[in-house]
Amino acid sequence: MSEPLAAEVARRRTFAIISHPDAGKTTLTEKLLLFGGAIQLAGEVKAKKDRMNTRSDWMKIERERGISVVTSVMTFEYGDHVFNLLDTPGHEDFADDTYRTLTAVDAAIMVIDAAKGIEPRTLKLFEVCRLRDIPIVTFINKMDRESRDPFEILDEVEQKLALDTAPMTWPIGRGKSFSGTYHLSDNTIRRSDAEEQTTSVNGPESDAVAGLLPENERKAFIEECSLAMEACRPFDSQAFLEGHLTPVYFGSALRNFGVRDLINALGRYAPPPRDQIADTRKVAATDEKMSAFVFKIQANMDPNHRDRIAFVRVCSGKLQRGMKARLARTGKPMSLSAPQFFFAHQRQLADTAYAGDVVGIPNHGTLRIGDTLTDGEHLVFKGVPNFAPEILRRVRLEDAMKAKKMKEALAQMAEEGVVQLFQPEDGSPPLVGVVGALQLDVLKARLEAEYGLPVSFELARFNVCRWISSADKAELERFVTVKRGDIARDLDGDPVFLASDGFSLNYEAERWKAIKFDAIKEYQ
Ligand code: G4P
């Protein structure tokens, strides 16, 4: 491996922020980008969120709802590191994309609202991170507001997520009296009105700390902070990298306090691009040969061009502008003439991208989600999974004459990852599956705008979907035959079992012991 390649890989950190809506992800993103100089003024990301993402406002529903449907990537440099922040939609509605994005990161920041603790969306996204043991840095946000007891929050993380916690800082005061953090490992403090300044102190009892707190809060702080130092787990790098332990920082994104801790933690503790598993071998990020996979397709980013951008995570080697790559699924060569980097506002042609980087590749439907690109080698990454949809609907076409066109359009949408498509074995109309209701609106709007196909959705009698497999092929065949009315095929022709609810699913799983019912399917 050449030195410059290894050095470029070592300085990259590719991460996402996971949180429940309103916990402060947008505010934090903005402050992170501010550190990286990617934006000039705080307020730009927020303004963009409020005003809608102009770059992607091609679709009416985005304008109507005032949200961005796009999961974007933002690259910035800070210190010696290059950070690739993969954004996941913060709105109540979310999509398969949100899950898939987490398969393209090496670490995540989990933002928790100090008053609310672990909320449902955080839990869900955490579970996806856990599938790949992604290391997580925790940020307890909004300490400047009324908040819960820090020990209680740590306990909740441990209980609900089965994740060990190692507090790295301790809040000095809470709500109105929040005035800084105490750094547990080196007995220093930072004041929220002068974060740049680190002051060494003799311990939680020191006068410098006392001076920051109202008199009636001092005793409690000393007790709490001493207890945190004695009783909490120390940070353990190995446990963090294995996804078993999270370092915890307290702060206020709004006041831009504690954000520097996070960015430093990512630089210092988070892993560089991880090795990726392919069908033929393990691919090290420092491997000279280029390899990459597609984890997201974004259509119509530019309303004038009706282009499709495939978001590709580079896994090894150098992805260079103008190179010819091999598309594993077809075996055909593909010229990468205009790969792009994304910054907070603009795109820029990418001359060279390294492992961990995310580039956008404009194409006209050649690339699908899960596709592997190499510089010639025959290998396929197993990295991008399908998650069982949580909402299933039957698509009703208003003009029955256009059935064939609709079949093609739905297949195209499924390849792009807008929805998942299931063809029932009994020949009834196709079902679409999504994890967030917004995806249905996107599908409807796009079928109408791009294919001239007005559709509506009907409730299906199914609400649960599982991929089925078995080591005993005959038994699988028997199951598929017996349950024909409840079996459908996905886009790749793999069988799924459809059930009305979790109860019936469990009932069948009990009866058919040799059949595996999976909520996740790896691509390819
Ligand atoms: P999200 O992307 O996770 O949905 O959250 P976002 O950053 O939009 O923050 C949600 C709300 O919480 C915003 O208030 C934001 O200003 C506020 N907030 C974020 N971080 C902090 C913090 O550290 N302290 C306090 N006190 N508030 C915080 P909003 O009223 O919805 O919007 P705005 O009108 O204030 O912009």
Boltz pocket constraint, residues with backbone or C-beta under 6 A from the ligand:
constraints:
  - pocket:
      binder: B
      contacts: [[A, 19], [A, 20], [A, 21], [A, 22], [A, 23], [A, 24], [A, 25], [A, 26], [A, 27], [A, 28], [A, 46], [A, 90], [A, 141], [A, 142], [A, 143], [A, 144], [A, 145], [A, 251], [A, 252], [A, 253], [A, 254], [A, 255]]
      max_distance: 6.0
